[in-house]
Amino acid sequence: MKYSMLCSFFLFVLSACSQSSQNNVPVQNTSFKKDTICWGKTTGKLPALLYGEGADRLGGATMGYIDTGVVCKIIGQVKKFYQVQLSQYHYAFMDTAMILRDTAISIKEPILSGSWKAWGTDSCYDIVTIHLSQKVPYTSNMEVNPSAIKIKLYGVQSNTNWITQLQSLKEIKNLYYHQIENDVLEVVIQLKHAQHWGYSINYEGTKLMVKVKRQPNLDGLSHLTFAIDAGHGGTNQGASGNVYGLVEKDYTLLFAKELEKQLKLAHAKVIMTRTKDTTFDNKDRILFLQQKNPDVLISLHLNSADDININGVSTYYKHIGFRPLTQFILKRITAIKMNEFGNVGSFNFALNAPTDFVNCLVEIAFLSNKVDEAKIKSPAFRTLIAKQIVLGVKDWIQYVTNEKN
């Protein structure tokens, strides 16, 4: 994976438009006719809300994925992105391929929220449902100390007069809301455990459903399922070495197979995103992993930089609730005298974006550095890295077990 220090966000503040002339098309670039809007519904694989159009190789910083069929107000277009108005004071960008425009849509604003219900299932989830009169855009984030999930529902005013919580709940501690703006409703889900284990958000009809994962049995690794992702593959070769010409896709697979071996020796269950040199789009990997529902995802990559003197290991996360695992893995790998390149947060990589399961990206070493590339070439080094990752996982489990919840 090519290293980049740049991460630029573009924030645009544009005036809201009224609901007349619904059949007009937003004009190109950031200018558009006042009093002109159109509506659309999200579509395709993992539609995402973006903060801006993006200026580096990872693209626009992602607010989060949303469900399909969500109604969005389109107020302008910038290059290949629609600008959508989430609420009176909030905007986002979406790839035009992710919205199907529909001039027949007619929305009565604001959308009202109805009753809520929360209960525990017989499997690994607590569930919250919120009745709405329309599928609205939403964003979510994790909070720590205390641990909570916060969801913003845009264009919504509260008409919620009761929230039913059943005794079968095992992970959700408290459930309530704030009307933080006239048309933004914030849902707060307080958790019983300090460690976030993941959640998903989707719609059943116009009813919003939040599935919150419970803390699994932490008595050893035998009760946990790990997904291992060998970065790149097939037509996506990734980075290449400067001295030996090692190709990233080949060696991430070798590291992944060694990690699979070491996790199985620790009696963990393992899922592999790929076991050979196959092309597997990142969105398809996410959809595959969401179906398999692992407890933890570890994605393995090899770094590269224009400066051949840069070397070392780094770990990455996007959501603050998943950071602890990345810290423990980094600590264990630097213990074998690997230079620390850093623990990187808010990372805009596709496989760090899901909130469904704890995830960690490991950039093991730099293919562009002569010393690191020689290590990558060594089978003994690959075994050592796999063992250190497993030790980092065990350290993390011990930390989670000892935390005051």
LUMNU-153722 format. One line per field, with one value per residue (C-alpha): x, y, z; residue in three letters; chain; residue number from 1. Coordinates in nm, 3 decimals. Layout:
// LUMNU-153722
east	c(X, ...)
north	c(Y, ...)
up	c(Z, ...)
aa	c(ALA, ...)
ch	c(A, ...)
i	c(NUM, ...)
// end
This chain:
// LUMNU-153722
east	c(0.000, 0.147, 0.205, 0.076, 0.092, -0.180, -0.539, -0.739, -1.102, -1.305, -1.598, -1.857, -2.133, -2.408, -2.749, -3.051, -3.299, -3.678, -3.890, -4.004, -3.893, -3.831, -3.757, -3.455, -3.105, -2.833, -2.577, -2.211, -1.946, -2.032, -2.280, -2.644, -2.971, -3.139, -3.486, -3.380, -3.362, -3.414, -3.449, -3.284, -3.245, -2.920, -2.828, -2.543, -2.278, -2.218, -2.330, -2.128, -2.163, -1.843, -1.723, -1.579, -1.474, -1.128, -0.777, -0.557, -0.541, -0.791, -1.055, -1.297, -1.306, -1.600, -1.871, -2.001, -2.193, -2.572, -2.842, -2.988, -3.322, -3.248, -3.406, -3.159, -3.207, -2.964, -2.873, -2.567, -2.291, -1.912, -1.732, -1.857, -2.016, -2.363, -2.390, -2.678, -2.848, -2.885, -3.054, -3.075, -2.711, -2.551, -2.429, -2.245, -2.111, -2.200, -2.068, -2.328, -2.327, -2.460, -2.779, -3.064, -3.245, -3.624, -3.837, -4.149, -4.035, -4.233, -4.128, -4.322, -4.063, -3.978, -3.983, -4.125, -3.986, -4.221, -4.186, -3.861, -3.804, -3.489, -3.443, -3.187, -3.188, -3.094, -2.776, -2.501, -2.703, -2.909, -3.146, -3.296, -3.577, -3.695, -4.012, -3.983, -4.217, -3.936, -3.590, -3.362, -2.984, -2.786, -2.435, -2.294, -1.986, -1.838, -1.755, -1.536, -1.513, -1.803, -1.863, -2.161, -2.291, -2.433, -2.647, -2.762, -3.089, -3.110, -3.430, -3.603, -3.803, -3.892, -4.243, -4.110, -4.315, -4.199, -3.888, -3.947, -3.645, -3.676, -3.487, -3.331, -3.082, -2.725, -2.504, -2.722, -2.718, -2.928, -3.114, -3.229, -3.218, -3.144, -3.306, -2.976, -3.111, -3.462, -3.412, -3.140, -3.229, -2.938, -2.983, -2.763, -2.698, -2.492, -2.303, -2.233, -1.877, -1.591, -1.480, -1.690, -1.759, -1.943, -2.284, -2.475, -2.753, -3.012, -3.380, -3.672, -3.922, -3.899, -3.809, -3.447, -3.278, -2.954, -2.789, -2.538, -2.290, -2.248, -1.914, -1.823, -1.679, -1.320, -1.194, -0.911, -0.928, -1.129, -1.459, -1.355, -1.368, -1.093, -1.104, -0.765, -0.741, -0.441, -0.425, -0.452, -0.448, -0.508, -0.500, -0.433, -0.062, -0.005, 0.346, 0.671, 1.020, 1.313, 1.586, 1.435, 1.126, 0.888, 0.522, 0.290, -0.003, 0.220, 0.372, 0.057, -0.085, 0.219, 0.187, -0.189, -0.139, 0.119, -0.116, -0.393, -0.163, -0.069, -0.429, -0.542, -0.265, -0.425, -0.759, -0.924, -1.166, -1.035, -1.194, -0.972, -1.081, -0.854, -0.631, -0.478, -0.392, -0.743, -0.894, -1.134, -1.273, -1.264, -1.639, -1.699, -1.461, -1.665, -1.994, -1.838, -1.717, -2.052, -2.211, -1.948, -1.973, -1.626, -1.541, -1.216, -1.072, -0.697, -0.598, -0.234, -0.043, 0.312, 0.398, 0.597, 0.733, 0.924, 1.193, 1.380, 1.507, 1.159, 1.096, 0.902, 0.560, 0.233, -0.123, -0.442, -0.800, -1.086, -1.325, -1.198, -1.379, -1.154, -0.824, -0.706, -0.642, -0.425, -0.216, -0.146, -0.050, 0.185, 0.346, 0.416, 0.566, 0.792, 0.912, 1.104, 1.308, 1.093, 1.095, 0.766, 0.609, 0.299, -0.056, -0.279, -0.640, -0.933, -0.776, -0.989, -0.919, -1.218, -1.161, -1.126, -1.462, -1.709, -1.852, -1.972, -1.666, -1.341, -1.082, -0.712, -0.494, -0.129, 0.132, 0.400, 0.708, 0.823, 0.891, 1.065, 1.327, 1.619, 1.638, 1.262, 1.231, 1.498, 1.299, 0.975, 1.154, 1.242, 1.004, 1.134, 1.036, 0.686, 0.643, 0.772, 0.532, 0.237, 0.331, 0.364, 0.022, -0.130, 0.046, -0.091, -0.441, -0.398, -0.271, -0.578, -0.814, -0.650, -0.684, -1.053, -1.117, -0.956, -1.128, -1.382, -1.715)
north	c(0.000, 0.334, 0.562, 0.918, 1.190, 1.397, 1.374, 1.675, 1.735, 1.989, 2.137, 2.322, 2.536, 2.609, 2.765, 2.535, 2.526, 2.520, 2.240, 2.401, 2.288, 1.926, 1.806, 2.031, 1.879, 2.028, 2.208, 2.101, 2.219, 2.390, 2.638, 2.546, 2.725, 2.852, 2.712, 2.397, 2.056, 1.695, 1.378, 1.041, 0.707, 0.540, 0.233, -0.007, -0.169, 0.010, 0.366, 0.609, 0.965, 1.166, 1.485, 1.611, 1.507, 1.401, 1.496, 1.194, 0.833, 0.716, 0.957, 1.166, 1.103, 0.874, 0.970, 0.616, 0.366, 0.388, 0.148, 0.139, 0.305, 0.604, 0.922, 1.209, 1.569, 1.653, 2.021, 2.032, 1.842, 1.861, 1.647, 1.290, 1.371, 1.487, 1.725, 1.620, 1.822, 1.610, 1.877, 2.255, 2.297, 1.968, 1.852, 1.554, 1.427, 1.100, 0.933, 0.985, 0.608, 0.560, 0.766, 0.685, 1.011, 0.996, 1.299, 1.119, 1.137, 1.382, 1.438, 1.608, 1.756, 1.715, 1.339, 1.234, 0.957, 0.713, 0.452, 0.267, -0.085, -0.263, -0.632, -0.911, -1.198, -1.562, -1.504, -1.243, -0.922, -0.664, -0.489, -0.139, -0.044, 0.312, 0.382, 0.656, 0.777, 0.774, 0.623, 0.911, 0.955, 0.883, 0.888, 0.712, 0.716, 0.531, 0.703, 0.581, 0.656, 0.583, 0.360, 0.452, 0.450, 0.780, 0.794, 1.115, 1.095, 1.384, 1.568, 1.416, 1.572, 1.363, 1.239, 0.955, 0.932, 0.592, 0.375, 0.011, -0.180, -0.550, -0.741, -0.965, -0.685, -0.789, -0.520, -0.210, -0.024, 0.284, 0.415, 0.774, 1.067, 1.438, 1.673, 1.848, 2.062, 2.129, 1.863, 1.640, 1.368, 1.208, 0.850, 0.750, 0.382, 0.341, 0.010, -0.208, -0.295, -0.057, -0.239, -0.187, -0.514, -0.369, -0.274, -0.244, -0.012, -0.080, -0.042, -0.283, -0.085, 0.259, 0.115, 0.177, -0.129, -0.114, -0.448, -0.417, -0.702, -0.838, -0.908, -1.270, -1.531, -1.418, -1.736, -1.793, -1.756, -2.071, -1.882, -1.613, -1.601, -1.409, -1.292, -1.252, -1.034, -1.069, -0.725, -0.682, -0.987, -1.074, -0.764, -0.545, -0.605, -0.338, -0.207, -0.367, -0.394, -0.182, -0.445, -0.793, -0.688, -0.852, -0.796, -0.695, -0.919, -1.230, -1.164, -1.045, -1.386, -1.560, -1.354, -1.424, -1.800, -1.792, -1.591, -1.840, -2.120, -1.944, -1.851, -2.208, -2.329, -2.102, -2.281, -1.977, -2.009, -1.842, -1.701, -1.600, -1.337, -1.504, -1.813, -1.769, -1.497, -1.382, -1.042, -0.946, -0.591, -0.428, -0.363, -0.730, -0.823, -0.611, -0.766, -1.113, -1.033, -0.888, -1.220, -1.424, -1.201, -1.245, -1.106, -0.953, -0.862, -0.826, -0.691, -0.737, -0.503, -0.400, -0.032, 0.180, 0.535, 0.759, 0.798, 0.465, 0.535, 0.513, 0.177, 0.006, -0.119, 0.067, -0.019, 0.158, 0.209, 0.438, 0.407, 0.504, 0.209, -0.031, 0.139, -0.079, -0.388, -0.185, -0.055, -0.399, -0.548, -0.256, -0.292, -0.662, -0.612, -0.325, -0.552, -0.756, -0.444, -0.325, 0.052, 0.215, 0.404, 0.476, 0.401, 0.581, 0.676, 0.800, 0.604, 0.619, 0.265, 0.059, -0.237, -0.005, 0.156, -0.117, -0.081, -0.443, -0.602, -0.502, -0.441, -0.362, -0.290, -0.388, -0.240, -0.492, -0.328, -0.117, -0.286, 0.035, -0.005, -0.244, -0.380, -0.423, -0.592, -0.845, -0.925, -0.965, -1.217, -1.434, -1.718, -1.696, -1.328, -1.405, -1.666, -1.424, -1.150, -1.390, -1.499, -1.138, -1.051, -1.343, -1.226, -0.877, -1.021, -1.210, -0.894, -0.710, -0.983, -0.971, -0.592, -0.610, -0.878, -0.668, -0.341, -0.199, -0.211)
up	c(0.000, -0.106, 0.195, 0.184, 0.445, 0.286, 0.397, 0.283, 0.355, 0.158, 0.344, 0.145, 0.291, 0.039, 0.090, 0.103, -0.184, -0.181, -0.328, -0.653, -1.003, -0.898, -1.252, -1.303, -1.308, -1.083, -1.296, -1.307, -1.060, -0.733, -0.884, -0.920, -0.964, -0.653, -0.595, -0.783, -0.622, -0.715, -0.515, -0.539, -0.362, -0.265, -0.465, -0.544, -0.326, 0.004, -0.079, 0.131, 0.253, 0.210, 0.375, 0.047, -0.303, -0.184, -0.288, -0.213, -0.331, -0.069, -0.198, 0.002, 0.375, 0.450, 0.698, 0.674, 0.466, 0.451, 0.339, -0.011, -0.081, 0.142, 0.009, -0.041, -0.153, -0.435, -0.449, -0.673, -0.850, -0.826, -1.084, -1.029, -0.693, -0.603, -0.313, -0.091, 0.178, 0.491, 0.702, 0.715, 0.817, 0.708, 0.369, 0.225, -0.106, -0.279, -0.592, -0.865, -0.926, -0.572, -0.619, -0.854, -0.927, -0.913, -0.998, -0.874, -0.511, -0.298, 0.061, 0.337, 0.572, 0.851, 0.898, 1.236, 1.456, 1.624, 1.895, 1.974, 2.097, 2.218, 2.299, 2.303, 2.058, 2.114, 1.910, 1.954, 1.915, 2.094, 1.856, 1.850, 1.613, 1.548, 1.352, 1.090, 0.818, 0.559, 0.503, 0.599, 0.575, 0.890, 1.024, 1.329, 1.548, 1.844, 2.169, 2.453, 2.826, 2.854, 2.554, 2.339, 1.983, 1.858, 1.545, 1.380, 1.184, 0.939, 0.854, 1.158, 1.439, 1.741, 1.789, 2.008, 2.324, 2.445, 2.425, 2.525, 2.661, 2.741, 3.008, 2.742, 2.659, 2.740, 2.582, 2.572, 2.902, 2.823, 2.522, 2.471, 2.230, 2.196, 1.944, 1.881, 1.597, 1.468, 1.202, 1.348, 1.597, 1.784, 1.906, 2.202, 2.277, 2.592, 2.619, 2.920, 2.815, 2.750, 2.434, 2.120, 1.940, 1.643, 1.514, 1.188, 1.073, 0.804, 0.726, 0.729, 0.528, 0.689, 1.030, 1.124, 1.277, 1.477, 1.558, 1.842, 1.889, 2.238, 2.396, 2.314, 2.547, 2.611, 2.776, 2.530, 2.153, 2.089, 2.116, 1.868, 1.489, 1.310, 0.950, 0.784, 0.477, 0.247, 0.086, -0.290, -0.520, -0.885, -1.105, -0.799, -0.736, -0.474, -0.408, -0.522, -0.375, -0.485, -0.446, -0.481, -0.675, -0.427, -0.514, -0.231, -0.331, -0.320, 0.019, 0.196, 0.109, 0.258, 0.578, 0.589, 0.560, 0.838, 1.060, 0.984, 1.100, 1.425, 1.511, 1.452, 1.682, 1.943, 1.869, 1.706, 1.416, 1.099, 0.783, 0.488, 0.234, -0.020, -0.022, -0.368, -0.618, -0.702, -0.778, -0.499, -0.490, -0.147, -0.145, -0.223, 0.060, 0.300, 0.187, 0.221, 0.574, 0.677, 0.580, 0.768, 1.080, 1.234, 1.576, 1.449, 1.108, 1.053, 0.712, 0.613, 0.380, 0.293, 0.282, 0.036, 0.028, -0.209, 0.059, 0.063, 0.415, 0.570, 0.732, 1.009, 1.107, 1.149, 1.247, 1.141, 1.256, 1.158, 1.455, 1.799, 1.959, 1.767, 1.850, 2.144, 1.928, 1.688, 1.979, 2.126, 1.789, 1.720, 2.062, 2.007, 1.660, 1.769, 2.052, 1.792, 1.706, 1.419, 1.386, 1.485, 1.196, 1.404, 1.511, 1.262, 1.335, 1.123, 0.837, 0.524, 0.401, 0.287, 0.521, 0.823, 0.745, 0.855, 1.205, 1.206, 1.369, 1.537, 1.266, 1.235, 0.932, 0.971, 0.736, 0.828, 0.672, 0.377, 0.045, -0.063, 0.211, 0.148, 0.505, 0.540, 0.201, 0.300, 0.614, 0.415, 0.192, 0.495, 0.595, 0.952, 0.967, 0.839, 1.112, 1.375, 1.265, 1.278, 1.628, 1.744, 1.605, 1.796, 2.112, 2.052, 2.017, 2.345, 2.519, 2.392, 2.514, 2.856, 2.863, 2.766, 3.029, 3.302, 3.209, 3.449, 3.268)
aa	c(MET, LYS, TYR, SER, MET, LEU, CYS, SER, PHE, PHE, LEU, PHE, VAL, LEU, SER, ALA, CYS, SER, GLN, SER, SER, GLN, ASN, ASN, VAL, PRO, VAL, GLN, ASN, THR, SER, PHE, LYS, LYS, ASP, THR, ILE, CYS, TRP, GLY, LYS, THR, THR, GLY, LYS, LEU, PRO, ALA, LEU, LEU, TYR, GLY, GLU, GLY, ALA, ASP, ARG, LEU, GLY, GLY, ALA, THR, MET, GLY, TYR, ILE, ASP, THR, GLY, VAL, VAL, CYS, LYS, ILE, ILE, GLY, GLN, VAL, LYS, LYS, PHE, TYR, GLN, VAL, GLN, LEU, SER, GLN, TYR, HIS, TYR, ALA, PHE, MET, ASP, THR, ALA, MET, ILE, LEU, ARG, ASP, THR, ALA, ILE, SER, ILE, LYS, GLU, PRO, ILE, LEU, SER, GLY, SER, TRP, LYS, ALA, TRP, GLY, THR, ASP, SER, CYS, TYR, ASP, ILE, VAL, THR, ILE, HIS, LEU, SER, GLN, LYS, VAL, PRO, TYR, THR, SER, ASN, MET, GLU, VAL, ASN, PRO, SER, ALA, ILE, LYS, ILE, LYS, LEU, TYR, GLY, VAL, GLN, SER, ASN, THR, ASN, TRP, ILE, THR, GLN, LEU, GLN, SER, LEU, LYS, GLU, ILE, LYS, ASN, LEU, TYR, TYR, HIS, GLN, ILE, GLU, ASN, ASP, VAL, LEU, GLU, VAL, VAL, ILE, GLN, LEU, LYS, HIS, ALA, GLN, HIS, TRP, GLY, TYR, SER, ILE, ASN, TYR, GLU, GLY, THR, LYS, LEU, MET, VAL, LYS, VAL, LYS, ARG, GLN, PRO, ASN, LEU, ASP, GLY, LEU, SER, HIS, LEU, THR, PHE, ALA, ILE, ASP, ALA, GLY, HIS, GLY, GLY, THR, ASN, GLN, GLY, ALA, SER, GLY, ASN, VAL, TYR, GLY, LEU, VAL, GLU, LYS, ASP, TYR, THR, LEU, LEU, PHE, ALA, LYS, GLU, LEU, GLU, LYS, GLN, LEU, LYS, LEU, ALA, HIS, ALA, LYS, VAL, ILE, MET, THR, ARG, THR, LYS, ASP, THR, THR, PHE, ASP, ASN, LYS, ASP, ARG, ILE, LEU, PHE, LEU, GLN, GLN, LYS, ASN, PRO, ASP, VAL, LEU, ILE, SER, LEU, HIS, LEU, ASN, SER, ALA, ASP, ASP, ILE, ASN, ILE, ASN, GLY, VAL, SER, THR, TYR, TYR, LYS, HIS, ILE, GLY, PHE, ARG, PRO, LEU, THR, GLN, PHE, ILE, LEU, LYS, ARG, ILE, THR, ALA, ILE, LYS, MET, ASN, GLU, PHE, GLY, ASN, VAL, GLY, SER, PHE, ASN, PHE, ALA, LEU, ASN, ALA, PRO, THR, ASP, PHE, VAL, ASN, CYS, LEU, VAL, GLU, ILE, ALA, PHE, LEU, SER, ASN, LYS, VAL, ASP, GLU, ALA, LYS, ILE, LYS, SER, PRO, ALA, PHE, ARG, THR, LEU, ILE, ALA, LYS, GLN, ILE, VAL, LEU, GLY, VAL, LYS, ASP, TRP, ILE, GLN, TYR, VAL, THR, ASN, GLU, LYS, ASN)
ch	c(A, A, A, A, A, A, A, A, A, A, A, A, A, A, A, A, A, A, A, A, A, A, A, A, A, A, A, A, A, A, A, A, A, A, A, A, A, A, A, A, A, A, A, A, A, A, A, A, A, A, A, A, A, A, A, A, A, A, A, A, A, A, A, A, A, A, A, A, A, A, A, A, A, A, A, A, A, A, A, A, A, A, A, A, A, A, A, A, A, A, A, A, A, A, A, A, A, A, A, A, A, A, A, A, A, A, A, A, A, A, A, A, A, A, A, A, A, A, A, A, A, A, A, A, A, A, A, A, A, A, A, A, A, A, A, A, A, A, A, A, A, A, A, A, A, A, A, A, A, A, A, A, A, A, A, A, A, A, A, A, A, A, A, A, A, A, A, A, A, A, A, A, A, A, A, A, A, A, A, A, A, A, A, A, A, A, A, A, A, A, A, A, A, A, A, A, A, A, A, A, A, A, A, A, A, A, A, A, A, A, A, A, A, A, A, A, A, A, A, A, A, A, A, A, A, A, A, A, A, A, A, A, A, A, A, A, A, A, A, A, A, A, A, A, A, A, A, A, A, A, A, A, A, A, A, A, A, A, A, A, A, A, A, A, A, A, A, A, A, A, A, A, A, A, A, A, A, A, A, A, A, A, A, A, A, A, A, A, A, A, A, A, A, A, A, A, A, A, A, A, A, A, A, A, A, A, A, A, A, A, A, A, A, A, A, A, A, A, A, A, A, A, A, A, A, A, A, A, A, A, A, A, A, A, A, A, A, A, A, A, A, A, A, A, A, A, A, A, A, A, A, A, A, A, A, A, A, A, A, A, A, A, A, A, A, A, A, A, A, A, A, A, A, A, A, A, A, A, A, A, A, A, A, A, A, A, A, A, A, A, A, A, A, A, A, A, A, A, A, A, A, A, A, A, A)
i	c(1, 2, 3, 4, 5, 6, 7, 8, 9, 10, 11, 12, 13, 14, 15, 16, 17, 18, 19, 20, 21, 22, 23, 24, 25, 26, 27, 28, 29, 30, 31, 32, 33, 34, 35, 36, 37, 38, 39, 40, 41, 42, 43, 44, 45, 46, 47, 48, 49, 50, 51, 52, 53, 54, 55, 56, 57, 58, 59, 60, 61, 62, 63, 64, 65, 66, 67, 68, 69, 70, 71, 72, 73, 74, 75, 76, 77, 78, 79, 80, 81, 82, 83, 84, 85, 86, 87, 88, 89, 90, 91, 92, 93, 94, 95, 96, 97, 98, 99, 100, 101, 102, 103, 104, 105, 106, 107, 108, 109, 110, 111, 112, 113, 114, 115, 116, 117, 118, 119, 120, 121, 122, 123, 124, 125, 126, 127, 128, 129, 130, 131, 132, 133, 134, 135, 136, 137, 138, 139, 140, 141, 142, 143, 144, 145, 146, 147, 148, 149, 150, 151, 152, 153, 154, 155, 156, 157, 158, 159, 160, 161, 162, 163, 164, 165, 166, 167, 168, 169, 170, 171, 172, 173, 174, 175, 176, 177, 178, 179, 180, 181, 182, 183, 184, 185, 186, 187, 188, 189, 190, 191, 192, 193, 194, 195, 196, 197, 198, 199, 200, 201, 202, 203, 204, 205, 206, 207, 208, 209, 210, 211, 212, 213, 214, 215, 216, 217, 218, 219, 220, 221, 222, 223, 224, 225, 226, 227, 228, 229, 230, 231, 232, 233, 234, 235, 236, 237, 238, 239, 240, 241, 242, 243, 244, 245, 246, 247, 248, 249, 250, 251, 252, 253, 254, 255, 256, 257, 258, 259, 260, 261, 262, 263, 264, 265, 266, 267, 268, 269, 270, 271, 272, 273, 274, 275, 276, 277, 278, 279, 280, 281, 282, 283, 284, 285, 286, 287, 288, 289, 290, 291, 292, 293, 294, 295, 296, 297, 298, 299, 300, 301, 302, 303, 304, 305, 306, 307, 308, 309, 310, 311, 312, 313, 314, 315, 316, 317, 318, 319, 320, 321, 322, 323, 324, 325, 326, 327, 328, 329, 330, 331, 332, 333, 334, 335, 336, 337, 338, 339, 340, 341, 342, 343, 344, 345, 346, 347, 348, 349, 350, 351, 352, 353, 354, 355, 356, 357, 358, 359, 360, 361, 362, 363, 364, 365, 366, 367, 368, 369, 370, 371, 372, 373, 374, 375, 376, 377, 378, 379, 380, 381, 382, 383, 384, 385, 386, 387, 388, 389, 390, 391, 392, 393, 394, 395, 396, 397, 398, 399, 400, 401, 402, 403, 404, 405)
// end
